Amino acid sequence: MRNRNHMMFALLLPLAACGSEAPAPVAADKGPPAIFPAGNYEVSALAETLKAADQFTPATKHKVGQTEVRTICSPAGDKPAVALFSDTGDTCTATSDYAKNGRINMSYNCQRPGQGLVTLTFDGKYDEQSFEVAVATGTYFSGQGDYVLTQRIKGKRLGDCAAPAKAG
């Protein structure tokens, strides 16, 4: 009987080890980065709505349903470059600029050469490799053609910004 118990113990010992291993560690969800990631982004801006704010044709290149694609560098810093969201050539100043922990909520007043004031307000989210925002644009031009535009802008990080060329 004693040999039989030893034999049973020997057979059951490997089974006792099953399930006693510590579970593999689960990778913690890091969540979004605290600050907007610097880098080169492919930006797609889809014009969703466009309405005249005066009785004249909107003075803009944007057309409803069309997507503009461009590549923009957002340099290192705690906020994304406004060029990711504004039209080329606009000079902008932040009126509110929250971009932290995966959320973007910003407003800018921009000057468009030869036309006047452009306001941008956008709200959205970002992670390590992309962003998506809804942008509302209103214009206050010195002449005619004021408009209200809404866009859905998405960006995909392509990598680091190109290093500036060295003078030589």
C-alpha positions in Angstrom: 0.0 0.0 0.0 2.8 2.3 0.9 4.4 1.8 -2.6 1.1 2.4 -4.2 0.7 5.8 -2.3 4.2 6.8 -3.4 3.4 5.9 -7.0 0.1 7.9 -6.8 2.0 10.8 -5.4 4.6 10.6 -8.1 1.8 10.6 -10.8 -0.1 13.4 -9.2 2.9 15.7 -8.5 3.2 17.0 -12.1 -0.5 17.7 -12.2 -0.3 19.7 -9.0 2.2 22.0 -10.7 -0.4 22.8 -13.4 -2.0 26.2 -12.9 0.4 27.2 -10.2 2.4 29.4 -12.4 2.1 33.1 -11.9 0.1 34.7 -14.7 2.1 36.5 -17.3 2.2 40.2 -16.6 -0.4 42.2 -18.5 1.0 45.3 -20.2 -0.4 48.4 -18.6 -2.3 50.7 -20.9 -0.1 53.7 -21.0 -2.9 55.9 -22.2 -2.3 58.9 -24.4 0.9 60.9 -24.1 0.8 63.9 -21.8 1.9 66.3 -24.5 1.2 66.3 -28.2 3.9 64.2 -30.0 6.3 66.1 -32.2 6.7 64.9 -35.7 5.9 65.0 -39.3 2.2 64.4 -40.0 0.1 63.6 -43.0 -2.9 65.8 -42.5 -6.3 65.2 -44.2 -8.8 68.0 -43.9 -12.4 67.1 -45.1 -14.7 70.1 -45.6 -18.0 69.0 -44.1 -20.1 72.2 -44.3 -19.6 75.7 -45.9 -22.0 78.6 -45.6 -21.8 82.2 -46.6 -21.8 84.5 -43.6 -22.8 87.4 -45.9 -24.7 87.4 -49.1 -21.6 86.8 -51.2 -19.8 83.7 -52.4 -17.5 82.4 -49.7 -13.9 83.6 -50.3 -12.2 80.2 -49.8 -10.7 77.4 -51.8 -12.5 74.8 -49.7 -15.4 72.8 -51.3 -17.9 70.6 -49.3 -16.9 67.0 -49.6 -13.4 67.6 -50.8 -10.3 66.5 -48.8 -7.1 68.5 -48.8 -4.0 66.4 -47.9 -0.7 67.9 -46.9 2.4 67.1 -44.8 3.2 69.3 -41.8 5.9 69.2 -39.2 4.8 69.9 -35.6 8.0 70.7 -33.7 8.7 69.6 -30.1 6.7 71.6 -27.5 3.7 71.2 -25.3 1.2 72.2 -28.0 0.6 71.1 -31.6 1.6 73.4 -34.4 -1.3 75.5 -35.5 -0.3 74.8 -39.1 -1.8 71.3 -38.7 -5.3 73.0 -38.5 -5.0 76.4 -40.3 -4.7 77.3 -44.0 -1.3 77.9 -45.4 -0.2 81.5 -45.1 -2.4 82.4 -42.1 -0.6 83.9 -39.1 -2.2 82.8 -35.9 -2.3 83.7 -32.2 -3.8 81.4 -29.6 -6.8 82.6 -27.6 -7.0 79.3 -25.7 -4.8 76.3 -26.1 -5.5 73.1 -24.1 -3.7 70.1 -25.5 -2.9 67.5 -22.8 -3.4 63.9 -22.0 -5.0 63.0 -25.3 -7.4 66.0 -25.6 -7.1 69.0 -27.8 -9.4 72.0 -27.3 -7.9 75.2 -28.9 -9.0 78.5 -30.4 -7.0 80.8 -32.6 -7.3 84.2 -34.2 -5.5 84.3 -37.5 -4.8 87.0 -40.0 -5.1 86.1 -43.7 -3.0 88.4 -45.9 -5.2 90.7 -48.0 -8.4 89.5 -46.4 -8.6 89.9 -42.6 -9.5 87.9 -39.5 -10.1 84.1 -39.5 -11.1 82.4 -36.2 -10.5 78.7 -35.6 -12.0 76.6 -32.8 -11.2 72.9 -32.6 -11.9 70.0 -30.3 -10.6 66.5 -30.6 -8.2 63.8 -29.4 -4.7 62.5 -30.0 -2.5 59.5 -29.2 1.1 58.6 -30.0 0.6 58.2 -33.7 -2.5 60.2 -34.8 -5.0 62.9 -34.0 -8.6 63.8 -35.0 -10.3 67.1 -34.5 -13.5 68.9 -35.5 -12.7 72.5 -36.6 -15.1 75.4 -36.9 -13.8 78.3 -38.9 -15.4 81.8 -39.2 -14.1 84.8 -41.1 -14.4 88.5 -40.6 -12.9 89.9 -43.8 -12.6 93.6 -44.6 -14.4 92.9 -47.9 -17.0 90.4 -49.0 -16.9 86.6 -48.9 -17.2 85.9 -45.2 -18.0 82.2 -44.4 -18.5 79.6 -41.8 -16.7 76.3 -42.4 -16.6 73.0 -40.5 -13.9 70.4 -41.2 -12.9 67.0 -39.9 -9.1 67.0 -39.7 -7.2 63.8 -39.2 -3.4 63.4 -38.9 -1.2 60.4 -39.0 2.4 60.7 -37.6 4.9 59.7 -40.3 8.0 60.0 -38.2 10.3 62.7 -37.0 10.5 66.1 -38.6 13.4 66.5 -41.1 16.4 68.1 -39.7 17.0 71.6 -40.9 19.6 71.9 -43.6 23.0 73.0 -42.4 24.6 76.1 -43.9 27.8 75.1 -45.5 
